[in-house]
Every structure is written in C-alpha cells, then in structure tokens.
C-alpha cells in the first residue's frame, strides 16, 4: 500500500543553513526537457553546464504502483533517482577525458530491485531505523515494541518492508544554481512495529560544483525512534570494473563500536589505535582486511560503526574521504551525524548483475552510511534516537565529488 505523502517546502529555500558554505550560486535553471539516452538523461550523458531535472516512467511495482526515475544534471555531474525506495540508481562524474563514469552500484531496471528484494539495499533510503536493533525489540517510555526479525536474530534497516521498498511522492525543485528532488512519505503508527505516525521528507540537491546533498527531516505524533540514512555503494574506479580493496579510506574517528557475533554493538566505545580499525590516515581498504582480528571475522570484513571525532553542535563535519589511486577520483563525505558505518561489500556473492552488465563480487563496492549508532534504543550510553511530538528530526549528509582538490 502506498503511504500518504506530506507536502511542504517546494522551493530551494528548503536547503538547510548548515550547507551554506558548501553550496555555490549560479544562473537560474532552465525548464527541463525530455530525457532520451539509455539512462534517461540527456544525450551525451547529460553533462551540460545548465542545471536540469527530467523524469520518465520506470515501471510498476507488484502492487501496481507507478515508479518514476528522475535525472538531475548540473555542471558535469548526473544523478538518477527512483521514486521506489528513493534509490540513487546511477551517479556519473566525468573522467580525465570528460566522459561520464558511473561510480555507484545498482540495477538496470526496476525488476532488478524488486525481484532481488534489493537485499544489498543498493542506493536506497533506509528507515525507519538504519542498521540493526537487537532481537528486533526495544522499550520506550515503559512500552516494549517488537519489530520484524529480517536479519536473524535482529531487525535490520527498518524491517521486512522498510522505506527502501516503498514508493515515495516526488516534487522537482529548480533553484539558483542548484536542482533538487524532494521525496515525501508518511509511515503510519505500527508500521513494521514502530510507534507513532512518522512524516518524512528527504531532499536530494545537486550543486554545480559536484556535490550531492541529502537533507532528511521527520516529525511524529507519538514518541518513537528514528535513524535515517542512504545506502549507496561506491566504486570510484567505475561500477562493475574492479574491487574497492585498493581504494584509500580516511575516517576521522579515534573510536568505534565493537560488535558481537550477530553484529550488535557490545556497548563499548573502543580505541582504534593499533588495530585494523584505524583509518585516521589514508589506508588501502585491503591492506588489513584479512588480518585475524576478531571484529573482522565477525563481519567477514568491515561492517562497523565509527564514532566520528566531531563537536556535538549539529554542524557539517568531514566524515570520510575515499580515493581511488588509479583514476585519482575522490569522494568526501560531510555530515551532521555522530557516526558512520563502513561496510566493505562482504556479502556480494556474484549472484547479482549490475547496471553495466557485470556480476558484483565480494568487495566490488563499499557503503559509507552516516548515522546514529546501531541498537541505540537499547544502549542508553549512545546518542539518543528518540523523537517526540513537537520535535523535528533534521540531519544532512553531503557527497562531495568536486575535482578542485585531491
């Protein structure tokens, strides 16, 4: 069943103040035209100076709901977003010869996402609760709530039918030097076992300097928990071309949250010093991934939350830097969140074929998910994920692929 939408904020003024230093201004955006190439963008990859947004029908769900694909292009960067799951299907940036290269994993058609259940969560918006909740159970204000156990023995990424499997309402936004897509849905009380009716708005904004901002807001009519994120898989060499084990990762984090064998945090905030979890300086992902370190054995690689070294002031701070040494392509991630989950694609198993027609094998992509910590509703020492009536959940993450700095 499609969820009722919440309509608001239909102008570029909705861009949060925290992003002001990262955005640039420019000429007014012209009216968007029809998309014509195989990805649904402008011919030639959509890499023109003007900021444009186009849409096209992209199939229907098993329940008969129509799905659209939106193409956002701005100054050499093109992003394609589905109303199904709010999924970033492709994200293209130019190579040294100015040819577009897709640097995220995904499927070439809607059936790929639906028939697989999108079990890797390629590019999807995750909610109500990103990451795991132990045994699918938490207590809030003296009431215990039971969630679906979809990652035994725990609940993962919101349950059996999370936000990644819903069709969102979409509103295109054209601003001064930016182009954006606003997505809305309402999750009713009891959805996947969570209390409270949750009104959610997510806005993707593409700037003219190769930054993609994701701004999340949510309100509730009853106490609940919420932890929204995006689950894009990155391969800066190019989707389907190679593994990411040579990518160099930097995480400004002196601590992480160790997990048990079911990948639930133990409650400890552990120092990364002297362990394979120390990415405070740029380190190849594959350099230590096969060390006999218990945490790597539990996750079959990296699948952990890092505690970012940052002030608790809601400001945008650097959360990760990822560099492909071969192409020189670099991703910087900025966030207002306290943590980031680094997942090294451990469970990609050559059973899925991606957008470029290549099979995805282990570590052919990695996810960097900005977030509050896993299992926070059961770990009172972690930053709270409780949302109450009258409060607004408000968080921002920025993917920065600009070529000005390496």
C-alpha positions in Angstrom: 0.0 0.0 0.0 1.3 3.4 -0.9 1.8 5.7 2.0 0.2 9.1 2.2 2.6 11.9 1.5 3.4 15.1 3.4 3.8 18.1 1.0 5.8 21.1 2.1 8.9 23.2 1.3 8.7 23.3 -2.5 11.4 25.9 -3.1 15.1 26.0 -3.0 14.9 27.9 0.3 14.5 24.5 2.0 18.2 23.9 1.7 19.5 23.9 5.3 21.8 26.7 6.6 24.4 24.1 7.6 25.1 23.5 3.9 25.6 27.2 3.0 29.4 27.1 2.9 29.3 24.1 0.5 26.8 25.4 -2.0 27.6 27.8 -4.8 25.2 30.2 -6.6 24.7 30.5 -10.3 22.3 31.3 -13.1 18.6 30.4 -13.0 17.8 26.8 -14.0 16.1 26.5 -17.4 13.0 24.4 -17.9 13.7 20.7 -18.1 13.2 18.7 -21.3 12.5 15.1 -22.1 15.3 12.6 -21.4 16.4 10.4 -24.2 19.5 8.4 -23.6 19.6 4.8 -22.2 19.9 6.0 -18.6 17.0 8.5 -19.1 19.2 11.6 -19.1 20.2 14.0 -21.9 22.1 12.6 -24.9 25.8 12.7 -24.4 25.5 11.7 -20.7 23.6 14.8 -19.6 26.8 16.6 -18.8 26.0 20.2 -19.8 26.5 23.5 -18.0 22.8 24.1 -17.2 21.2 22.5 -14.2 18.2 20.3 -15.3 15.8 17.8 -13.9 13.8 15.4 -16.0 11.6 12.4 -15.3 10.3 9.3 -17.0 8.1 6.3 -16.2 10.2 3.4 -14.9 7.7 0.6 -14.5 5.3 -0.5 -11.8 5.6 -2.4 -8.5 3.9 -5.8 -8.0 1.1 -3.9 -6.4 0.6 -1.7 -9.4 2.2 1.5 -8.2 3.8 3.6 -10.8 7.5 4.3 -10.4 9.4 7.2 -11.9 13.0 7.9 -12.5 14.4 11.4 -12.2 17.6 12.6 -13.8 19.4 15.5 -12.1 22.3 17.1 -14.1 24.5 20.0 -13.1 27.9 21.1 -14.3 29.3 17.7 -15.3 27.5 15.5 -12.7 24.4 13.4 -13.3 22.4 11.5 -10.7 19.4 9.3 -11.4 17.0 8.7 -8.5 14.0 6.4 -8.3 10.7 7.1 -6.5 10.9 3.4 -5.5 13.0 3.5 -2.3 14.4 6.9 -3.0 17.2 4.9 -4.7 20.2 6.6 -6.2 20.4 4.3 -9.3 23.4 5.9 -11.0 25.8 8.7 -10.2 28.0 9.9 -13.1 31.0 12.1 -12.9 33.5 12.9 -15.7 36.8 11.1 -16.1 40.0 12.8 -17.2 38.7 12.9 -20.8 35.4 14.4 -19.6 33.5 11.2 -20.3 30.8 10.2 -17.8 31.6 7.3 -15.4 29.0 5.8 -13.1 30.6 5.3 -9.7 27.7 3.6 -7.7 26.3 0.1 -7.8 22.7 -0.6 -8.8 20.4 -2.4 -11.2 19.5 -1.5 -14.8 15.7 -1.9 -14.3 13.0 -1.9 -11.7 12.7 -5.7 -11.8 16.3 -6.0 -10.6 15.4 -4.1 -7.3 12.1 -5.9 -6.8 12.9 -9.4 -7.7 16.1 -9.4 -5.5 14.3 -7.6 -2.7 17.2 -5.3 -3.2 18.8 -7.3 -0.4 22.1 -5.3 -0.6 20.0 -2.1 -0.3 21.8 -0.5 -3.3 21.4 3.3 -3.2 18.3 3.2 -1.0 16.9 5.5 1.6 16.8 3.5 4.9 14.2 3.8 7.6 12.6 3.9 10.0 15.8 2.7 11.6 19.1 2.3 9.7 21.3 -0.6 10.9 20.4 -3.2 13.5 18.2 -3.4 16.6 19.0 -6.4 18.8 16.4 -9.1 18.6 14.1 -6.6 16.9 13.0 -5.3 20.3 13.2 -2.0 22.2 11.4 -0.3 25.2 10.4 3.3 25.0 8.6 5.1 27.9 7.9 1.7 29.5 6.3 0.1 26.5 8.1 -2.7 24.6 7.9 -2.8 20.8 8.6 -5.9 18.6 9.9 -5.4 15.1 10.3 -7.9 12.3 13.4 -10.2 12.6 14.7 -9.9 9.0 18.4 -10.3 9.8 18.2 -13.2 12.4 18.3 -12.7 15.3 18.0 -9.0 14.7 15.9 -6.4 12.9 17.8 -4.6 10.1 17.1 -1.3 8.2 13.6 -0.8 9.3 12.2 -4.4 8.9 10.7 -6.5 6.2 9.2 -3.6 4.3 11.4 -0.6 5.1 11.5 2.8 3.4 13.7 1.2 0.7 10.8 -0.8 -0.6 8.1 2.0 -0.7 7.2 4.4 -3.5 7.8 8.0 -2.4 5.9 11.0 -3.7 8.3 13.3 -5.6 8.5 17.0 -6.3 11.2 18.5 -8.5 12.8 21.8 -7.3 14.7 24.2 -9.5 16.8 26.8 -7.7 19.5 29.3 -8.3 22.5 27.2 -9.4 21.0 24.0 -7.9 18.5 21.4 -8.9 16.7 19.1 -6.4 14.2 16.3 -5.9 12.0 16.3 -2.8 10.6 13.0 -1.6 7.9 12.5 0.9 6.0 9.7 2.7 4.1 9.1 5.8 4.7 5.9 7.8 1.6 5.1 9.8 1.7 4.1 13.5 2.5 0.5 13.9 4.3 0.3 10.5 6.9 -2.6 10.9 6.1 -2.5 14.7 7.3 1.1 15.3 5.1 3.5 17.3 3.9 6.9 16.1 2.9 8.2 12.7 6.1 9.5 11.1 6.1 12.2 8.4 9.3 12.0 6.4 10.8 14.4 3.9 14.1 13.8 2.1 15.6 16.2 -0.4 18.4 15.5 -2.8 20.1 18.7 -4.0 22.7 18.7 -6.8 25.0 21.7 -6.8 27.0 23.0 -9.8 30.3 22.0 -8.1 29.7 18.3 -8.0 28.1 18.0 -4.6 25.0 16.0 -3.8 23.3 16.9 -0.5 20.8 14.7 1.2 18.6 16.5 3.8 16.3 14.5 6.0 13.5 15.7 8.2 10.9 13.8 10.2 8.1 14.6 12.7 6.0 12.3 14.8 2.6 12.3 16.6 3.9 9.9 19.3 7.2 9.0 20.9 9.2 6.8 18.5 12.8 6.1 17.4 14.3 7.2 14.0 17.6 6.8 12.3 17.6 7.6 8.5 20.5 7.1 6.1 21.3 6.3 2.5 22.9 3.0 1.4 24.8 3.9 -1.7 27.6 1.6 -2.7 30.7 3.3 -4.2 33.3 2.2 -6.6 35.3 5.2 -7.7 37.1 3.2 -10.4 33.7 2.7 -12.0 30.7 0.5 -11.4 31.4 -3.2 -12.2 35.1 -2.6 -13.1 37.1 -3.9 -10.1 37.1 -4.4 -6.4 37.4 -1.5 -4.0 40.3 -3.0 -2.0 42.8 -0.6 -3.5 40.7 2.4 -2.6 42.2 4.5 0.2 39.9 5.4 3.0 40.3 8.0 5.7 37.8 8.2 8.7 38.4 11.0 11.2 37.4 8.7 14.1 39.5 7.7 17.1 36.9 5.2 18.3 34.4 2.6 17.0 31.7 0.5 18.5 32.8 -3.2 18.6 30.1 -5.8 17.8 29.2 -9.3 18.9 28.9 -12.3 16.5 25.5 -11.0 15.4 26.9 -7.6 14.6 25.1 -5.9 17.5 27.3 -3.3 19.4 28.6 -4.6 22.8 28.2 -1.2 24.3 31.9 -0.5 24.4 33.4 2.6 22.7 36.8 1.3 21.7 40.0 3.0 20.7 41.1 2.2 17.2 44.8 2.7 18.0 46.9 -0.3 16.9 44.0 -2.2 15.3 42.8 -2.7 11.7 40.0 -0.2 12.5 42.4 2.8 12.5 41.7 4.8 9.3 42.7 8.2 10.7 45.3 8.3 7.9 44.6 7.2 4.4 44.8 3.4 4.2 44.0 0.9 1.4 40.9 -1.0 2.4 42.5 -4.3 1.5 45.7 -3.7 3.5 44.4 -5.2 6.7 41.0 -6.7 5.9 42.3 -10.3 6.1 44.0 -10.0 9.4 42.8 -12.4 12.1 41.2 -9.6 14.1 38.0 -10.8 15.8 35.9 -7.9 14.7 36.8 -8.5 11.0 36.0 -12.2 11.5 32.5 -11.3 12.9 31.8 -9.1 9.9 33.7 -11.1 7.3 35.4 -7.8 6.6 34.4 -4.3 7.7 30.8 -3.8 8.8 31.1 -1.4 11.8 30.2 1.9 13.1 32.9 4.5 13.7 32.4 7.3 16.3 33.4 10.5 14.5 35.7 13.0 16.1 33.4 16.0 15.9 31.7 18.6 18.1 28.2 17.9 19.2 26.8 21.0 17.6 24.9 19.8 14.5 27.4 21.3 12.1 28.6 19.7 8.9 31.9 18.0 9.6 34.1 15.7 7.4 33.0 12.1 7.9 35.1 10.2 5.3 37.5 10.6 2.4 37.7 7.9 -0.2 40.2 8.0 -3.1 40.8 5.7 -6.0 44.5 5.9 -6.7 44.2 4.8 -10.3 41.7 7.3 -11.5 42.5 9.9 -8.9 38.8 10.3 -8.3 38.0 11.4 -4.7 34.8 11.3 -2.6 34.5 13.4 0.6 31.5 12.9 2.8 30.3 15.6 5.2 27.6 15.0 7.8 25.8 16.3 10.9 25.6 12.8 12.2 27.7 11.4 15.1 28.7 8.1 13.4 29.4 6.4 10.1 29.0 2.7 9.1 31.7 1.4 6.8 30.7 -1.8 5.0 33.2 -3.3 2.6 30.7 -5.2 0.5 31.4 -8.5 2.2 28.2 -10.3 1.2 28.2 -9.5 -2.5 28.4 -13.0 -3.9 28.4 -12.9 -7.7 24.6 -13.6 -7.9 23.6 -10.1 -8.9 24.2 -8.3 -12.2 24.5 -4.6 -12.1 23.7 -1.6 -14.3 26.7 -2.1 -16.6 26.0 -5.8 -17.2 28.7 -7.0 -14.8 28.4 -9.5 -11.9 29.0 -8.0 -8.5 31.5 -10.0 -6.5 32.7 -9.6 -2.9 34.1 -6.1 -2.3 33.1 -4.7 -5.7 31.6 -1.8 -3.8 31.5 -0.2 -0.4 28.9 1.6 1.6 29.5 4.6 3.9 26.3 5.2 5.9 26.1 8.3 8.1 24.0 7.6 11.1 23.4 7.4 14.8 24.8 4.2 16.3 23.3 0.7 15.8 21.0 -0.5 18.5 20.9 2.9 20.2 17.3 2.3 21.5 18.8 -0.4 23.7 22.1 1.3 24.6 21.4 4.4 26.7 25.0 5.4 26.7 24.8 6.0 22.9 23.4 9.3 21.4 19.6 9.1 21.6 17.5 8.3 18.5 14.2 9.1 20.3 11.9 11.5 18.6 8.9 13.1 20.4 5.9 15.1 19.3 6.9 18.8 18.7 10.5 17.9 17.8 11.9 17.7 14.3 14.5 15.1 13.2 16.8 17.1 11.0 20.1 15.8 9.5 22.2 16.4 6.4 24.9 14.5 4.6 26.9 15.7 1.6 28.6 13.7 -1.1 31.4 15.8 -2.5 33.0 14.7 -5.8 34.4 18.0 -6.8 37.6 17.9 -8.7 39.2 21.1 -7.2 41.1 19.2 -4.5 42.7 15.8 -4.3 
